[in-house]
């Protein structure tokens, strides 16, 4: 069905009870992880892959 092409990650933030996203990542096939957790959202909302750091901000990744 190629569901990894249409699924987007979503969180329950700011609710106190939530499903830990690490559970989802462990159970997704490896080939689908980046798409579901990142790429599909970027493409759906036409967001840039990266954004510049704010003045005084340090990137940690």
N, CA, C, O and CB atoms as a CASP TS submission, in Angstrom:
PFRMAT TS
TARGET T0000
AUTHOR 0000-0000-0000
METHOD Language model
MODEL 1
PARENT N/A
ATOM      1  N   UNK     1       0.805  -1.203   0.000  1.00  0.00           N
ATOM      2  CA  UNK     1       0.000   0.000   0.000  1.00  0.00           C
ATOM      3  C   UNK     1       0.844   1.260   0.000  1.00  0.00           C
ATOM      4  O   UNK     1       0.336   2.345  -0.284  1.00  0.00           O
ATOM      5  CB  UNK     1      -0.914   0.002   1.183  1.00  0.00           C
ATOM      6  N   UNK     2       2.106   1.135   0.310  1.00  0.00           N
ATOM      7  CA  UNK     2       3.010   2.282   0.331  1.00  0.00           C
ATOM      8  C   UNK     2       2.531   3.385   1.274  1.00  0.00           C
ATOM      9  O   UNK     2       2.606   4.571   0.950  1.00  0.00           O
ATOM     10  CB  UNK     2       3.165   2.840  -1.067  1.00  0.00           C
ATOM     11  N   UNK     3       2.041   2.979   2.437  1.00  0.00           N
ATOM     12  CA  UNK     3       1.503   3.956   3.390  1.00  0.00           C
ATOM     13  C   UNK     3       2.564   4.936   3.879  1.00  0.00           C
ATOM     14  O   UNK     3       2.223   6.026   4.338  1.00  0.00           O
ATOM     15  CB  UNK     3       0.890   3.238   4.580  1.00  0.00           C
ATOM     16  N   UNK     4       3.847   4.572   3.790  1.00  0.00           N
ATOM     17  CA  UNK     4       4.892   5.502   4.232  1.00  0.00           C
ATOM     18  C   UNK     4       4.929   6.763   3.378  1.00  0.00           C
ATOM     19  O   UNK     4       5.582   7.739   3.748  1.00  0.00           O
ATOM     20  CB  UNK     4       6.253   4.818   4.196  1.00  0.00           C
ATOM     21  N   UNK     5       4.239   6.756   2.242  1.00  0.00           N
ATOM     22  CA  UNK     5       4.200   7.951   1.393  1.00  0.00           C
ATOM     23  C   UNK     5       3.146   8.960   1.840  1.00  0.00           C
ATOM     24  O   UNK     5       3.194  10.119   1.429  1.00  0.00           O
ATOM     25  CB  UNK     5       3.936   7.552  -0.043  1.00  0.00           C
ATOM     26  N   UNK     6       2.188   8.538   2.682  1.00  0.00           N
ATOM     27  CA  UNK     6       1.107   9.450   3.074  1.00  0.00           C
ATOM     28  C   UNK     6       0.996   9.672   4.578  1.00  0.00           C
ATOM     29  O   UNK     6       0.268  10.567   5.007  1.00  0.00           O
ATOM     30  CB  UNK     6      -0.196   8.926   2.564  1.00  0.00           C
ATOM     31  N   UNK     7       1.702   8.879   5.396  1.00  0.00           N
ATOM     32  CA  UNK     7       1.627   9.055   6.847  1.00  0.00           C
ATOM     33  C   UNK     7       2.504  10.209   7.303  1.00  0.00           C
ATOM     34  O   UNK     7       3.600  10.410   6.781  1.00  0.00           O
ATOM     35  CB  UNK     7       2.038   7.769   7.566  1.00  0.00           C
ATOM     36  N   UNK     8       2.015  10.970   8.286  1.00  0.00           N
ATOM     37  CA  UNK     8       2.783  12.047   8.905  1.00  0.00           C
ATOM     38  C   UNK     8       2.820  11.803  10.398  1.00  0.00           C
ATOM     39  O   UNK     8       1.828  11.358  10.974  1.00  0.00           O
ATOM     40  CB  UNK     8       2.176  13.446   8.581  1.00  0.00           C
ATOM     41  N   UNK     9       3.938  12.085  11.033  1.00  0.00           N
ATOM     42  CA  UNK     9       4.012  12.019  12.486  1.00  0.00           C
ATOM     43  C   UNK     9       3.260  13.199  13.074  1.00  0.00           C
ATOM     44  O   UNK     9       3.326  14.312  12.553  1.00  0.00           O
ATOM     45  CB  UNK     9       5.483  12.006  12.971  1.00  0.00           C
ATOM     46  N   UNK    10       2.550  12.951  14.151  1.00  0.00           N
ATOM     47  CA  UNK    10       1.842  14.003  14.881  1.00  0.00           C
ATOM     48  C   UNK    10       1.953  13.698  16.364  1.00  0.00           C
ATOM     49  O   UNK    10       1.950  12.531  16.756  1.00  0.00           O
ATOM     50  CB  UNK    10       0.341  14.106  14.435  1.00  0.00           C
ATOM     51  N   UNK    11       2.049  14.714  17.184  1.00  0.00           N
ATOM     52  CA  UNK    11       2.153  14.489  18.626  1.00  0.00           C
ATOM     53  C   UNK    11       0.903  14.994  19.338  1.00  0.00           C
ATOM     54  O   UNK    11       0.086  15.710  18.761  1.00  0.00           O
ATOM     55  CB  UNK    11       3.405  15.180  19.193  1.00  0.00           C
ATOM     56  N   UNK    12       0.775  14.608  20.598  1.00  0.00           N
ATOM     57  CA  UNK    12      -0.335  15.057  21.443  1.00  0.00           C
ATOM     58  C   UNK    12       0.035  16.302  22.245  1.00  0.00           C
ATOM     59  O   UNK    12      -0.759  16.751  23.071  1.00  0.00           O
ATOM     60  CB  UNK    12      -0.762  13.939  22.391  1.00  0.00           C
ATOM     61  N   UNK    13       1.207  16.863  22.027  1.00  0.00           N
ATOM     62  CA  UNK    13       1.672  17.997  22.821  1.00  0.00           C
ATOM     63  C   UNK    13       0.595  19.073  22.865  1.00  0.00           C
ATOM     64  O   UNK    13       0.030  19.385  21.817  1.00  0.00           O
ATOM     65  CB  UNK    13       2.989  18.571  22.246  1.00  0.00           C
ATOM     66  N   UNK    14       0.289  19.639  23.984  1.00  0.00           N
ATOM     67  CA  UNK    14       0.931  19.615  25.291  1.00  0.00           C
ATOM     68  C   UNK    14       0.247  18.720  26.328  1.00  0.00           C
ATOM     69  O   UNK    14       0.369  18.985  27.524  1.00  0.00           O
ATOM     70  CB  UNK    14       0.999  20.995  25.817  1.00  0.00           C
ATOM     71  N   UNK    15      -0.448  17.698  25.922  1.00  0.00           N
ATOM     72  CA  UNK    15      -1.138  16.847  26.890  1.00  0.00           C
ATOM     73  C   UNK    15      -0.151  16.080  27.769  1.00  0.00           C
ATOM     74  O   UNK    15       0.965  15.778  27.346  1.00  0.00           O
ATOM     75  CB  UNK    15      -2.059  15.868  26.167  1.00  0.00           C
ATOM     76  N   UNK    16      -0.571  15.772  28.988  1.00  0.00           N
ATOM     77  CA  UNK    16       0.284  15.069  29.943  1.00  0.00           C
ATOM     78  C   UNK    16       0.472  13.611  29.563  1.00  0.00           C
ATOM     79  O   UNK    16       1.540  13.044  29.794  1.00  0.00           O
ATOM     80  CB  UNK    16      -0.298  15.164  31.340  1.00  0.00           C
ATOM     81  N   UNK    17      -0.544  13.003  28.989  1.00  0.00           N
ATOM     82  CA  UNK    17      -0.425  11.608  28.559  1.00  0.00           C
ATOM     83  C   UNK    17      -0.210  11.601  27.057  1.00  0.00           C
ATOM     84  O   UNK    17      -0.873  12.337  26.326  1.00  0.00           O
ATOM     85  CB  UNK    17      -1.692  10.770  28.952  1.00  0.00           C
ATOM     86  N   UNK    18       0.694  10.789  26.606  1.00  0.00           N
ATOM     87  CA  UNK    18       1.020  10.779  25.187  1.00  0.00           C
ATOM     88  C   UNK    18       1.609   9.427  24.812  1.00  0.00           C
ATOM     89  O   UNK    18       2.017   8.648  25.673  1.00  0.00           O
ATOM     90  CB  UNK    18       2.004  11.921  24.837  1.00  0.00           C
ATOM     91  N   UNK    19       1.644   9.169  23.531  1.00  0.00           N
ATOM     92  CA  UNK    19       2.325   7.989  23.008  1.00  0.00           C
ATOM     93  C   UNK    19       3.741   8.411  22.645  1.00  0.00           C
ATOM     94  O   UNK    19       3.947   9.350  21.876  1.00  0.00           O
ATOM     95  CB  UNK    19       1.568   7.378  21.766  1.00  0.00           C
ATOM     96  N   UNK    20       4.701   7.712  23.204  1.00  0.00           N
ATOM     97  CA  UNK    20       6.103   8.037  22.977  1.00  0.00           C
ATOM     98  C   UNK    20       6.469   7.787  21.508  1.00  0.00           C
ATOM     99  O   UNK    20       6.281   6.674  21.017  1.00  0.00           O
ATOM    100  CB  UNK    20       7.012   7.207  23.915  1.00  0.00           C
ATOM    101  N   UNK    21       6.987   8.796  20.799  1.00  0.00           N
ATOM    102  CA  UNK    21       7.330   8.604  19.385  1.00  0.00           C
ATOM    103  C   UNK    21       8.412   7.550  19.175  1.00  0.00           C
ATOM    104  O   UNK    21       8.534   7.003  18.078  1.00  0.00           O
ATOM    105  CB  UNK    21       7.785   9.914  18.785  1.00  0.00           C
ATOM    106  N   UNK    22       9.199   7.257  20.209  1.00  0.00           N
ATOM    107  CA  UNK    22      10.222   6.215  20.057  1.00  0.00           C
ATOM    108  C   UNK    22       9.591   4.852  19.808  1.00  0.00           C
ATOM    109  O   UNK    22      10.183   3.999  19.145  1.00  0.00           O
ATOM    110  CB  UNK    22      11.115   6.155  21.301  1.00  0.00           C
ATOM    111  N   UNK    23       8.371   4.644  20.347  1.00  0.00           N
ATOM    112  CA  UNK    23       7.674   3.382  20.092  1.00  0.00           C
ATOM    113  C   UNK    23       7.387   3.252  18.603  1.00  0.00           C
ATOM    114  O   UNK    23       7.624   2.200  18.011  1.00  0.00           O
ATOM    115  CB  UNK    23       6.358   3.298  20.912  1.00  0.00           C
ATOM    116  N   UNK    24       6.878   4.318  18.000  1.00  0.00           N
ATOM    117  CA  UNK    24       6.555   4.286  16.573  1.00  0.00           C
ATOM    118  C   UNK    24       7.799   4.027  15.744  1.00  0.00           C
ATOM    119  O   UNK    24       7.782   3.197  14.835  1.00  0.00           O
ATOM    120  CB  UNK    24       5.900   5.598  16.140  1.00  0.00           C
ATOM    121  N   UNK    25       8.871   4.728  16.049  1.00  0.00           N
ATOM    122  CA  UNK    25      10.103   4.584  15.276  1.00  0.00           C
ATOM    123  C   UNK    25      10.602   3.143  15.327  1.00  0.00           C
ATOM    124  O   UNK    25      11.061   2.611  14.316  1.00  0.00           O
ATOM    125  CB  UNK    25      11.187   5.543  15.801  1.00  0.00           C
ATOM    126  N   UNK    26      10.515   2.507  16.494  1.00  0.00           N
ATOM    127  CA  UNK    26      10.972   1.117  16.620  1.00  0.00           C
ATOM    128  C   UNK    26      10.134   0.164  15.773  1.00  0.00           C
ATOM    129  O   UNK    26      10.640  -0.867  15.329  1.00  0.00           O
ATOM    130  CB  UNK    26      10.928   0.679  18.081  1.00  0.00           C
ATOM    131  N   UNK    27       8.875   0.487  15.543  1.00  0.00           N
ATOM    132  CA  UNK    27       7.975  -0.430  14.853  1.00  0.00           C
ATOM    133  C   UNK    27       7.772  -0.113  13.369  1.00  0.00           C
ATOM    134  O   UNK    27       7.146  -0.893  12.651  1.00  0.00           O
ATOM    135  CB  UNK    27       6.654  -0.426  15.539  1.00  0.00           C
ATOM    136  N   UNK    28       8.283   0.998  12.917  1.00  0.00           N
ATOM    137  CA  UNK    28       8.217   1.309  11.483  1.00  0.00           C
ATOM    138  C   UNK    28       9.329   0.564  10.756  1.00  0.00           C
ATOM    139  O   UNK    28      10.425   0.416  11.297  1.00  0.00           O
ATOM    140  CB  UNK    28       8.331   2.846  11.233  1.00  0.00           C
ATOM    141  N   UNK    29       9.068   0.098   9.549  1.00  0.00           N
ATOM    142  CA  UNK    29      10.170  -0.462   8.763  1.00  0.00           C
ATOM    143  C   UNK    29      11.232   0.621   8.555  1.00  0.00           C
ATOM    144  O   UNK    29      10.905   1.798   8.401  1.00  0.00           O
ATOM    145  CB  UNK    29       9.658  -1.012   7.387  1.00  0.00           C
ATOM    146  N   UNK    30      12.476   0.223   8.551  1.00  0.00           N
ATOM    147  CA  UNK    30      13.571   1.196   8.448  1.00  0.00           C
ATOM    148  C   UNK    30      13.421   2.104   7.228  1.00  0.00           C
ATOM    149  O   UNK    30      13.716   3.296   7.309  1.00  0.00           O
ATOM    150  CB  UNK    30      14.909   0.471   8.384  1.00  0.00           C
ATOM    151  N   UNK    31      12.967   1.557   6.100  1.00  0.00           N
ATOM    152  CA  UNK    31      12.856   2.364   4.881  1.00  0.00           C
ATOM    153  C   UNK    31      11.770   3.439   4.990  1.00  0.00           C
ATOM    154  O   UNK    31      11.758   4.372   4.186  1.00  0.00           O
ATOM    155  CB  UNK    31      12.565   1.462   3.688  1.00  0.00           C
ATOM    156  N   UNK    32      10.862   3.332   5.961  1.00  0.00           N
ATOM    157  CA  UNK    32       9.755   4.286   6.091  1.00  0.00           C
ATOM    158  C   UNK    32       9.991   5.348   7.164  1.00  0.00           C
ATOM    159  O   UNK    32       9.246   6.325   7.230  1.00  0.00           O
ATOM    160  CB  UNK    32       8.482   3.545   6.400  1.00  0.00           C
ATOM    161  N   UNK    33      10.993   5.179   7.989  1.00  0.00           N
ATOM    162  CA  UNK    33      11.174   6.056   9.160  1.00  0.00           C
ATOM    163  C   UNK    33      11.382   7.520   8.802  1.00  0.00           C
ATOM    164  O   UNK    33      10.686   8.383   9.337  1.00  0.00           O
ATOM    165  CB  UNK    33      12.345   5.584   9.971  1.00  0.00           C
ATOM    166  N   UNK    34      12.302   7.815   7.929  1.00  0.00           N
ATOM    167  CA  UNK    34      12.574   9.220   7.605  1.00  0.00           C
ATOM    168  C   UNK    34      11.358   9.873   6.955  1.00  0.00           C
ATOM    169  O   UNK    34      11.054  11.034   7.230  1.00  0.00           O
ATOM    170  CB  UNK    34      13.795   9.331   6.673  1.00  0.00           C
ATOM    171  N   UNK    35      10.669   9.136   6.101  1.00  0.00           N
ATOM    172  CA  UNK    35       9.492   9.705   5.433  1.00  0.00           C
ATOM    173  C   UNK    35       8.404  10.050   6.443  1.00  0.00           C
ATOM    174  O   UNK    35       7.884  11.166   6.435  1.00  0.00           O
ATOM    175  CB  UNK    35       8.943   8.723   4.383  1.00  0.00           C
ATOM    176  N   UNK    36       8.059   9.116   7.303  1.00  0.00           N
ATOM    177  CA  UNK    36       6.960   9.326   8.251  1.00  0.00           C
ATOM    178  C   UNK    36       7.326  10.360   9.310  1.00  0.00           C
ATOM    179  O   UNK    36       6.497  11.198   9.665  1.00  0.00           O
ATOM    180  CB  UNK    36       6.581   8.006   8.924  1.00  0.00           C
ATOM    181  N   UNK    37       8.543  10.314   9.813  1.00  0.00           N
ATOM    182  CA  UNK    37       8.933  11.183  10.919  1.00  0.00           C
ATOM    183  C   UNK    37       9.421  12.560  10.462  1.00  0.00           C
ATOM    184  O   UNK    37       9.557  13.463  11.288  1.00  0.00           O
ATOM    185  CB  UNK    37      10.010  10.513  11.729  1.00  0.00           C
ATOM    186  N   UNK    38       9.686  12.740   9.167  1.00  0.00           N
ATOM    187  CA  UNK    38      10.268  14.011   8.722  1.00  0.00           C
ATOM    188  C   UNK    38       9.844  14.412   7.309  1.00  0.00           C
ATOM    189  O   UNK    38       9.172  15.427   7.127  1.00  0.00           O
ATOM    190  CB  UNK    38      11.771  13.926   8.784  1.00  0.00           C
ATOM    191  N   UNK    39      10.226  13.633   6.330  1.00  0.00           N
ATOM    192  CA  UNK    39      10.118  14.035   4.921  1.00  0.00           C
ATOM    193  C   UNK    39       8.683  14.337   4.480  1.00  0.00           C
ATOM    194  O   UNK    39       8.467  15.324   3.779  1.00  0.00           O
ATOM    195  CB  UNK    39      10.687  12.950   4.043  1.00  0.00           C
ATOM    196  N   UNK    40       7.706  13.528   4.864  1.00  0.00           N
ATOM    197  CA  UNK    40       6.327  13.758   4.410  1.00  0.00           C
ATOM    198  C   UNK    40       5.776  15.087   4.924  1.00  0.00           C
ATOM    199  O   UNK    40       5.072  15.788   4.198  1.00  0.00           O
ATOM    200  CB  UNK    40       5.422  12.612   4.869  1.00  0.00           C
ATOM    201  N   UNK    41       6.087  15.432   6.150  1.00  0.00           N
ATOM    202  CA  UNK    41       5.642  16.717   6.691  1.00  0.00           C
ATOM    203  C   UNK    41       6.284  17.890   5.973  1.00  0.00           C
ATOM    204  O   UNK    41       5.623  18.883   5.670  1.00  0.00           O
ATOM    205  CB  UNK    41       5.949  16.796   8.172  1.00  0.00           C
ATOM    206  N   UNK    42       7.574  17.771   5.703  1.00  0.00           N
ATOM    207  CA  UNK    42       8.306  18.815   4.980  1.00  0.00           C
ATOM    208  C   UNK    42       7.684  19.039   3.604  1.00  0.00           C
ATOM    209  O   UNK    42       7.486  20.179   3.183  1.00  0.00           O
ATOM    210  CB  UNK    42       9.802  18.438   4.838  1.00  0.00           C
ATOM    211  N   UNK    43       7.378  17.946   2.909  1.00  0.00           N
ATOM    212  CA  UNK    43       6.816  18.064   1.561  1.00  0.00           C
ATOM    213  C   UNK    43       5.361  18.530   1.590  1.00  0.00           C
ATOM    214  O   UNK    43       4.957  19.336   0.751  1.00  0.00           O
ATOM    215  CB  UNK    43       6.916  16.726   0.833  1.00  0.00           C
ATOM    216  N   UNK    44       4.573  18.037   2.539  1.00  0.00           N
ATOM    217  CA  UNK    44       3.157  18.420   2.622  1.00  0.00           C
ATOM    218  C   UNK    44       2.995  19.912   2.876  1.00  0.00           C
ATOM    219  O   UNK    44       2.185  20.575   2.229  1.00  0.00           O
ATOM    220  CB  UNK    44       2.455  17.628   3.727  1.00  0.00           C
ATOM    221  N   UNK    45       3.772  20.438   3.823  1.00  0.00           N
ATOM    222  CA  UNK    45       3.636  21.844   4.201  1.00  0.00           C
ATOM    223  C   UNK    45       4.626  22.755   3.487  1.00  0.00           C
ATOM    224  O   UNK    45       4.723  23.943   3.793  1.00  0.00           O
ATOM    225  CB  UNK    45       3.809  21.988   5.686  1.00  0.00           C
ATOM    226  N   UNK    46       5.361  22.186   2.531  1.00  0.00           N
ATOM    227  CA  UNK    46       6.321  22.948   1.718  1.00  0.00           C
ATOM    228  C   UNK    46       7.284  23.765   2.591  1.00  0.00           C
ATOM    229  O   UNK    46       7.477  24.964   2.391  1.00  0.00           O
ATOM    230  CB  UNK    46       5.570  23.884   0.756  1.00  0.00           C
ATOM    231  N   UNK    47       7.875  23.071   3.558  1.00  0.00           N
ATOM    232  CA  UNK    47       8.829  23.683   4.472  1.00  0.00           C
ATOM    233  C   UNK    47      10.249  23.441   3.981  1.00  0.00           C
ATOM    234  O   UNK    47      10.495  22.474   3.260  1.00  0.00           O
ATOM    235  CB  UNK    47       8.650  23.131   5.897  1.00  0.00           C
ATOM    236  N   UNK    48      11.185  24.304   4.359  1.00  0.00           N
ATOM    237  CA  UNK    48      12.581  24.056   3.990  1.00  0.00           C
ATOM    238  C   UNK    48      13.147  22.903   4.822  1.00  0.00           C
ATOM    239  O   UNK    48      12.700  22.662   5.944  1.00  0.00           O
ATOM    240  CB  UNK    48      13.436  25.338   4.187  1.00  0.00           C
ATOM    241  N   UNK    49      14.123  22.199   4.273  1.00  0.00           N
ATOM    242  CA  UNK    49      14.773  21.115   5.017  1.00  0.00           C
ATOM    243  C   UNK    49      15.495  21.642   6.249  1.00  0.00           C
ATOM    244  O   UNK    49      15.517  20.988   7.292  1.00  0.00           O
ATOM    245  CB  UNK    49      15.760  20.369   4.119  1.00  0.00           C
ATOM    246  N   UNK    50      16.079  22.818   6.125  1.00  0.00           N
ATOM    247  CA  UNK    50      16.799  23.432   7.240  1.00  0.00           C
ATOM    248  C   UNK    50      16.440  24.913   7.297  1.00  0.00           C
ATOM    249  O   UNK    50      15.947  25.487   6.326  1.00  0.00           O
ATOM    250  CB  UNK    50      18.344  23.238   7.092  1.00  0.00           C
ATOM    251  N   UNK    51      16.691  25.504   8.434  1.00  0.00           N
ATOM    252  CA  UNK    51      16.517  26.948   8.596  1.00  0.00           C
ATOM    253  C   UNK    51      17.775  27.490   9.260  1.00  0.00           C
ATOM    254  O   UNK    51      18.433  26.769  10.010  1.00  0.00           O
ATOM    255  CB  UNK    51      15.230  27.289   9.442  1.00  0.00           C
ATOM    256  N   UNK    52      18.119  28.739   8.999  1.00  0.00           N
ATOM    257  CA  UNK    52      19.322  29.289   9.616  1.00  0.00           C
ATOM    258  C   UNK    52      19.137  29.444  11.124  1.00  0.00           C
ATOM    259  O   UNK    52      18.025  29.647  11.611  1.00  0.00           O
ATOM    260  CB  UNK    52      19.677  30.642   8.984  1.00  0.00           C
ATOM    261  N   UNK    53      20.239  29.346  11.842  1.00  0.00           N
ATOM    262  CA  UNK    53      20.210  29.554  13.283  1.00  0.00           C
ATOM    263  C   UNK    53      19.932  31.024  13.579  1.00  0.00           C
ATOM    264  O   UNK    53      20.334  31.908  12.823  1.00  0.00           O
ATOM    265  CB  UNK    53      21.543  29.106  13.932  1.00  0.00           C
ATOM    266  N   UNK    54      19.246  31.269  14.679  1.00  0.00           N
ATOM    267  CA  UNK    54      19.022  32.642  15.125  1.00  0.00           C
ATOM    268  C   UNK    54      20.317  33.204  15.680  1.00  0.00           C
ATOM    269  O   UNK    54      21.206  32.450  16.077  1.00  0.00           O
ATOM    270  CB  UNK    54      17.895  32.709  16.188  1.00  0.00           C
ATOM    271  N   UNK    55      20.427  34.504  15.710  1.00  0.00           N
ATOM    272  CA  UNK    55      21.621  35.135  16.258  1.00  0.00           C
ATOM    273  C   UNK    55      21.825  34.664  17.699  1.00  0.00           C
ATOM    274  O   UNK    55      20.910  34.752  18.518  1.00  0.00           O
ATOM    275  CB  UNK    55      21.510  36.686  16.192  1.00  0.00           C
ATOM    276  N   UNK    56      23.011  34.171  18.002  1.00  0.00           N
ATOM    277  CA  UNK    56      23.330  33.690  19.341  1.00  0.00           C
ATOM    278  C   UNK    56      22.925  32.242  19.587  1.00  0.00           C
ATOM    279  O   UNK    56      23.224  31.691  20.646  1.00  0.00           O
ATOM    280  CB  UNK    56      22.669  34.560  20.351  1.00  0.00           C
ATOM    281  N   UNK    57      22.252  31.621  18.629  1.00  0.00           N
ATOM    282  CA  UNK    57      21.809  30.233  18.788  1.00  0.00           C
ATOM    283  C   UNK    57      22.899  29.293  18.282  1.00  0.00           C
ATOM    284  O   UNK    57      23.577  29.591  17.298  1.00  0.00           O
ATOM    285  CB  UNK    57      20.472  29.981  18.027  1.00  0.00           C
ATOM    286  N   UNK    58      23.061  28.176  18.950  1.00  0.00           N
ATOM    287  CA  UNK    58      24.033  27.182  18.535  1.00  0.00           C
ATOM    288  C   UNK    58      23.307  25.910  18.128  1.00  0.00           C
ATOM    289  O   UNK    58      22.462  25.417  18.874  1.00  0.00           O
ATOM    290  CB  UNK    58      25.048  26.898  19.659  1.00  0.00           C
ATOM    291  N   UNK    59      23.617  25.384  16.981  1.00  0.00           N
ATOM    292  CA  UNK    59      23.031  24.114  16.542  1.00  0.00           C
ATOM    293  C   UNK    59      23.684  22.974  17.321  1.00  0.00           C
ATOM    294  O   UNK    59      24.885  22.996  17.592  1.00  0.00           O
ATOM    295  CB  UNK    59      23.213  23.910  14.998  1.00  0.00           C
ATOM    296  N   UNK    60      22.877  21.990  17.672  1.00  0.00           N
ATOM    297  CA  UNK    60      23.403  20.874  18.456  1.00  0.00           C
ATOM    298  C   UNK    60      23.402  19.567  17.683  1.00  0.00           C
ATOM    299  O   UNK    60      23.764  18.531  18.239  1.00  0.00           O
ATOM    300  CB  UNK    60      22.603  20.709  19.719  1.00  0.00           C
ATOM    301  N   UNK    61      23.009  19.587  16.425  1.00  0.00           N
ATOM    302  CA  UNK    61      23.016  18.335  15.648  1.00  0.00           C
ATOM    303  C   UNK    61      23.875  18.466  14.427  1.00  0.00           C
ATOM    304  O   UNK    61      24.000  17.514  13.656  1.00  0.00           O
ATOM    305  CB  UNK    61      21.607  17.936  15.241  1.00  0.00           C
TER
END
